Amino acid sequence: MMKWTNASVTDFTSIVLPTISVCEDRARAMQSSDAALDNVRLDPDKIVSAIMSDSARLTSKELRALPYCIFESEFQHHNLSFARKILERLGEKPNFWRRLFRAWIFHYCPETDLGDFVSEQLKKHRQHLVPSQSQLIDLLGVCDGALSKKDLFEHLIEKNEAAVAYEIGLRDGIGTTKLAVAALNTLAYYVAERDNSDDQMERFIKLVSEGGKKVSKSLEVAVMIGVIRGGDKLALDSEMSKECREIIENNFPDPSIYKSKWPAVPNSFGGEKTRDACMQIARRWRVFQSINLFFQVIDETITEPGVQHQFPRRKAFWLDYFNRNVVSEAWILLGKKASEHMANLKKQGDAEIMNLTYGKLKGANRDQSVLLLKVGALTVMERSHDGACRVWKSTNSYAPKLHKVSYRNEELMSECEDRIIHDKTGRWTAKLHTIIRNKGGVRRRV
């Protein structure tokens, strides 16, 4: 059985009339019996014949279904003539325009000739709409060629108007109409462009997710654009940044491994360029977490006395390069003891590591761990304990490949360009800086 979190906007090509606004309280608020429509199986040939030639009578349920038929693929080959005929036949009935407005919200397609025709007709006959429908035309421009991103931000984020969200078809983080999906994609693009407060980001996350946790298929693009690009402007150590990372990691796979599983972005919102930018930010977030987690795990699993860790200095060294945006990838390899410790951390529900992937280190001491990094044009290996730092040009065939499930210790000990011991005096930092500058193409700070 499909989960609600995987639900998406449905294309009713089988011509089963969709049920819109089925809640009894909503029906009472509209004071209209047509607010709750029964599922009706329709005969497209009969309806087309009846409308185009007036050769047959339609039942009351078929007449009520006509606003939705205008948009269904089974009828679209008749182009605008079918829609015009329906409006000629039913245009004098106020309830028709209310149903047509709900059908418009459900099938929202302003970029088509049909959408342009229907939206113009709705504006001309808005006196027949209920107040909440007429209000959407003014507040959000739902019958204009494009939605207003500033108005969406004002009413859905700044004013946090739940009634507006409900009217366009948002239900607990699920977009039940094409208008809802288009609205949140537009809103997300605006959120991505601006600097947002924590409260504004929190409200956006609540709009596009179920309880701030689950993301429906229909809203994945909105989450990608708004949460990732909007969250990228926040300090990585802030609580809101952690919340943004959590929702992405809970709903999207590691982009370094599963790039093809990330959803496509419509061209109107930047297409492949926007998609790549989102995945690049998500990869950067995982690099940050991997560096921090590596030093956390080895600090918590190496307990024997006399080991010269130098962990704080080594962590600060690599985070400095991360903050300069020159560490493009990171991959942790954990020995048996560290893997067991990681499993315990995940059981505790730590949001920072719940979905963080890593590899296993085999053939080494059980408490050893390895951190592989791509820094500029180099592949770098940091090892726990007093292990030396090894450096390869990334083009070197001996350089370890990142993101493998498991590694034998001997393959990590292959011939490398440079091997730097972490001496107690800290001279290793200057040596590594020089190597990264001269061989990795990373310039010194100015």
Secondary structure in CASP SS format (residue, H / E / C, confidence):
PFRMAT SS
TARGET T0000
AUTHOR 0000-0000-0000
METHOD secondary structure of the structure
MODEL  1
M C 1.00
M C 1.00
K C 1.00
W H 1.00
T H 1.00
N H 1.00
A C 1.00
S C 1.00
V C 1.00
T C 1.00
D C 1.00
F C 1.00
T C 1.00
S C 1.00
I C 1.00
V E 1.00
L C 1.00
P C 1.00
T C 1.00
I C 1.00
S C 1.00
V C 1.00
C C 1.00
E H 1.00
D H 1.00
R H 1.00
A H 1.00
R H 1.00
A H 1.00
M H 1.00
Q C 1.00
S C 1.00
S H 1.00
D H 1.00
A H 1.00
A C 1.00
L C 1.00
D C 1.00
N C 1.00
V C 1.00
R E 1.00
L C 1.00
D C 1.00
P H 1.00
D H 1.00
K H 1.00
I H 1.00
V H 1.00
S H 1.00
A H 1.00
I H 1.00
M H 1.00
S H 1.00
D C 1.00
S C 1.00
A C 1.00
R C 1.00
L C 1.00
T C 1.00
S H 1.00
K H 1.00
E H 1.00
L H 1.00
R H 1.00
A H 1.00
L H 1.00
P H 1.00
Y H 1.00
C H 1.00
I C 1.00
F C 1.00
E C 1.00
S C 1.00
E C 1.00
F C 1.00
Q H 1.00
H H 1.00
H H 1.00
N H 1.00
L H 1.00
S H 1.00
F H 1.00
A H 1.00
R H 1.00
K H 1.00
I H 1.00
L H 1.00
E H 1.00
R H 1.00
L H 1.00
G C 1.00
E C 1.00
K C 1.00
P H 1.00
N H 1.00
F H 1.00
W H 1.00
R H 1.00
R H 1.00
L H 1.00
F H 1.00
R H 1.00
A H 1.00
W H 1.00
I H 1.00
F H 1.00
H H 1.00
Y C 1.00
C C 1.00
P C 1.00
E C 1.00
T C 1.00
D H 1.00
L H 1.00
G H 1.00
D H 1.00
F H 1.00
V H 1.00
S H 1.00
E H 1.00
Q H 1.00
L H 1.00
K H 1.00
K H 1.00
H C 1.00
R H 1.00
Q H 1.00
H H 1.00
L C 1.00
V C 1.00
P H 1.00
S H 1.00
Q H 1.00
S H 1.00
Q H 1.00
L H 1.00
I H 1.00
D H 1.00
L H 1.00
L H 1.00
G C 1.00
V C 1.00
C C 1.00
D C 1.00
G C 1.00
A C 1.00
L C 1.00
S C 1.00
K H 1.00
K H 1.00
D H 1.00
L H 1.00
F H 1.00
E H 1.00
H H 1.00
L H 1.00
I H 1.00
E H 1.00
K C 1.00
N C 1.00
E C 1.00
A H 1.00
A H 1.00
V H 1.00
A H 1.00
Y H 1.00
E H 1.00
I H 1.00
G C 1.00
L E 1.00
R E 1.00
D C 1.00
G C 1.00
I E 1.00
G E 1.00
T C 1.00
T C 1.00
K H 1.00
L H 1.00
A H 1.00
V H 1.00
A H 1.00
A H 1.00
L H 1.00
N H 1.00
T H 1.00
L H 1.00
A H 1.00
Y H 1.00
Y H 1.00
V H 1.00
A H 1.00
E H 1.00
R C 1.00
D C 1.00
N C 1.00
S C 1.00
D H 1.00
D H 1.00
Q H 1.00
M H 1.00
E H 1.00
R H 1.00
F H 1.00
I H 1.00
K H 1.00
L H 1.00
V H 1.00
S C 1.00
E E 1.00
G C 1.00
G C 1.00
K C 1.00
K E 1.00
V C 1.00
S C 1.00
K H 1.00
S H 1.00
L H 1.00
E H 1.00
V H 1.00
A H 1.00
V H 1.00
M H 1.00
I H 1.00
G H 1.00
V H 1.00
I H 1.00
R H 1.00
G H 1.00
G H 1.00
D C 1.00
K C 1.00
L C 1.00
A C 1.00
L C 1.00
D C 1.00
S C 1.00
E H 1.00
M H 1.00
S H 1.00
K H 1.00
E H 1.00
C H 1.00
R H 1.00
E H 1.00
I H 1.00
I H 1.00
E H 1.00
N H 1.00
N H 1.00
F C 1.00
P C 1.00
D C 1.00
P C 1.00
S C 1.00
I C 1.00
Y C 1.00
K H 1.00
S H 1.00
K H 1.00
W C 1.00
P C 1.00
A C 1.00
V C 1.00
P C 1.00
N H 1.00
S H 1.00
F H 1.00
G C 1.00
G H 1.00
E H 1.00
K H 1.00
T H 1.00
R H 1.00
D H 1.00
A H 1.00
C H 1.00
M H 1.00
Q H 1.00
I H 1.00
A H 1.00
R H 1.00
R H 1.00
W H 1.00
R H 1.00
V H 1.00
F H 1.00
Q H 1.00
S H 1.00
I H 1.00
N H 1.00
L H 1.00
F H 1.00
F H 1.00
Q H 1.00
V H 1.00
I H 1.00
D H 1.00
E H 1.00
T H 1.00
I C 1.00
T C 1.00
E C 1.00
P C 1.00
G C 1.00
V C 1.00
Q C 1.00
H C 1.00
Q C 1.00
F H 1.00
P H 1.00
R H 1.00
R H 1.00
K H 1.00
A H 1.00
F H 1.00
W H 1.00
L H 1.00
D H 1.00
Y H 1.00
F H 1.00
N H 1.00
R C 1.00
N C 1.00
V C 1.00
V E 1.00
S E 1.00
E E 1.00
A E 1.00
W E 1.00
I E 1.00
L E 1.00
L E 1.00
G C 1.00
K H 1.00
K H 1.00
A H 1.00
S H 1.00
E H 1.00
H H 1.00
M H 1.00
A H 1.00
N H 1.00
L H 1.00
K H 1.00
K H 1.00
Q C 1.00
G C 1.00
D C 1.00
A C 1.00
E C 1.00
I C 1.00
M C 1.00
N C 1.00
L C 1.00
T C 1.00
Y C 1.00
G E 1.00
K E 1.00
L E 1.00
K E 1.00
G C 1.00
A C 1.00
N C 1.00
R C 1.00
D C 1.00
Q C 1.00
S E 1.00
V E 1.00
L E 1.00
L E 1.00
L E 1.00
K E 1.00
V E 1.00
G C 1.00
A C 1.00
L E 1.00
T E 1.00
V E 1.00
M E 1.00
E E 1.00
R E 1.00
S C 1.00
H C 1.00
D C 1.00
G C 1.00
A C 1.00
C E 1.00
R E 1.00
V E 1.00
W E 1.00
K E 1.00
S C 1.00
T C 1.00
N C 1.00
S C 1.00
Y C 1.00
A C 1.00
P C 1.00
K C 1.00
L C 1.00
H C 1.00
K C 1.00
V C 1.00
S E 1.00
Y E 1.00
R E 1.00
N H 1.00
E H 1.00
E H 1.00
L H 1.00
M H 1.00
S C 1.00
E C 1.00
C C 1.00
E C 1.00
D E 1.00
R E 1.00
I E 1.00
I C 1.00
H C 1.00
D C 1.00
K C 1.00
T C 1.00
G C 1.00
R H 1.00
W H 1.00
T H 1.00
A H 1.00
K H 1.00
L H 1.00
H H 1.00
T H 1.00
I H 1.00
I H 1.00
R H 1.00
N H 1.00
K H 1.00
G H 1.00
G C 1.00
V C 1.00
R C 1.00
R C 1.00
R C 1.00
V C 1.00
END
